[in-house]
Amino acid sequence: MNWRSDSGLSGKSVVVTGAAGGIGSEVAIAFSQAGAKVLAVDIPGAPLSQLLTKFEGSGHEIMEADLSDLSLHASIFAKAQSMAPFAALAHCAAVLRRRATVDDVTEEDW
C-alpha cells in the first residue's frame, strides 16, 4: 500500500502513546510516512529523541508523560489540539497488570 497517497493523513496530526518502543514506535513511524504530523508520547527517560530522527516530514513533536498520572492527560490533549487538525489516536502504551475481568480495570489501571 502506498501510505502517502492512500491514507488521507497528509497534514493531519496523530497522537501515539507508548511511542518510544515496540509497536508504538513502528506505528508512529508509519504515520509519519503517511504524511501525518506525529505527537509521540512516552514515559520520561524513553528514547523519544531517537525516534524523532526516524520520522519523515516535519511538524512532529515529542512529549514525555507518564499516562498513569491522570493530571497529565489534559496537557497531552492540549498539545494534540495545538497540532490540529487532529485525525487519530493510537494508544500503544501498556503496563501489564493482571485483573480477573475487564470490569476490574480501574481508570488508574487504564
C-alpha positions as CSV (number, residue, x, y, z in Angstrom):
1,M,0.0,0.0,0.0
2,N,1.3,3.5,-0.8
3,W,0.7,5.2,2.5
4,R,1.4,8.7,1.1
5,S,-1.4,8.7,-1.5
6,D,-4.0,6.4,0.1
7,S,-4.2,7.3,3.8
8,G,-5.8,10.7,3.8
9,L,-3.5,11.7,6.7
10,S,-1.3,14.2,4.9
11,G,-1.1,17.4,7.0
12,K,-3.2,16.0,9.8
13,S,-2.0,15.2,13.3
14,V,-2.0,12.0,15.2
15,V,-1.1,11.1,18.8
16,V,0.8,7.9,19.5
17,T,1.2,6.8,23.2
18,G,3.9,4.3,24.1
19,A,5.7,5.7,21.0
20,A,9.3,5.1,22.0
21,G,9.4,1.3,21.7
22,G,8.0,-1.8,20.1
23,I,4.7,-1.5,18.3
24,G,4.3,2.2,19.3
25,S,7.5,3.3,17.5
26,E,6.6,1.4,14.3
27,V,3.1,2.9,14.4
28,A,4.5,6.4,14.9
29,I,7.0,5.9,12.0
30,A,4.2,4.6,9.7
31,F,2.0,7.7,10.5
32,S,5.0,10.0,9.6
33,Q,5.4,8.1,6.3
34,A,1.8,8.6,5.6
35,G,2.3,12.4,5.9
36,A,0.8,12.9,9.3
37,K,2.3,15.2,12.0
38,V,3.0,12.9,14.9
39,L,2.8,13.7,18.6
40,A,4.9,10.9,20.1
41,V,4.2,10.4,23.9
42,D,6.1,8.1,26.2
43,I,7.4,8.0,29.8
44,P,10.2,10.2,30.9
45,G,13.6,8.7,30.0
46,A,12.2,6.8,27.0
47,P,14.3,7.3,23.8
48,L,11.8,9.7,22.1
49,S,14.6,11.9,20.6
50,Q,16.0,8.9,18.8
51,L,12.5,8.1,17.4
52,L,12.1,11.7,16.1
53,T,15.1,11.1,13.8
54,K,13.3,8.3,12.1
55,F,10.2,10.3,11.2
56,E,9.6,11.5,7.6
57,G,8.4,15.0,7.0
58,S,8.2,17.9,9.6
59,G,6.0,19.2,12.3
60,H,6.4,16.3,14.6
61,E,6.6,16.7,18.4
62,I,7.6,14.6,21.3
63,M,6.2,14.7,24.8
64,E,7.4,12.9,28.0
65,A,4.4,12.0,30.1
66,D,3.6,9.0,32.3
67,L,0.0,8.2,31.3
68,S,-0.6,6.7,34.7
69,D,-0.5,10.2,36.1
70,L,-4.1,11.4,35.3
71,S,-3.1,15.0,35.9
72,L,-1.0,15.0,32.7
73,H,-3.8,13.9,30.4
74,A,-5.1,17.5,29.9
75,S,-1.6,18.7,28.8
76,I,-1.4,15.9,26.3
77,F,-4.8,16.8,24.9
78,A,-3.9,20.5,24.8
79,K,-0.7,19.7,22.8
80,A,-2.6,17.5,20.4
81,Q,-5.2,20.3,19.9
82,S,-2.4,22.7,19.1
83,M,-1.3,20.4,16.2
84,A,-4.8,20.4,14.6
85,P,-6.4,19.2,12.5
86,F,-6.4,16.1,14.7
87,A,-7.1,12.8,12.9
88,A,-6.2,9.8,15.2
89,L,-5.0,8.4,18.5
90,A,-3.0,5.2,18.6
91,H,-2.9,4.1,22.2
92,C,0.1,1.7,22.3
93,A,1.3,2.4,25.9
94,A,0.9,-0.6,28.1
95,V,1.6,-1.8,31.6
96,L,0.8,-5.4,32.4
97,R,-1.4,-5.6,35.4
98,R,-3.4,-8.8,35.6
99,R,-7.1,-8.4,36.5
100,A,-9.8,-11.1,36.7
101,T,-12.1,-9.4,34.2
102,V,-12.2,-6.2,32.2
103,D,-14.7,-4.9,34.7
104,D,-12.0,-5.0,37.4
105,V,-9.8,-2.5,35.4
106,T,-9.9,0.9,37.1
107,E,-9.3,4.3,35.4
108,E,-5.9,4.4,37.1
109,D,-5.0,0.9,35.6
110,W,-6.0,2.1,32.2
